[in-house]
């Protein structure tokens, strides 16, 4: 799980500091593999929030993965809206 978290840190670093190299860039493929192996573990609260949002008409994707590999709890990709 630690390597998968580092993958998210590397994504953040790349987006925030595009002109700099991530210190663990040499491990990027290993970090990505660890991240891809990690299964989402939504909490009961996330399920409850998602159900409430559906009831009020905010249709969304649950545990949506962006092209960059970021997992969002609930998202409407077409409107670029998300709840984390």
Secondary structure, DSSP 4 states (H G I P E B T S, - for coil): -HHHHHHHHHHHHHHH-TTS--TTGGGHHHHHHHHHHPPP---HHHHHHHHHHHHTT---EEEEEPTTS-EEEEEETTTTEEE-
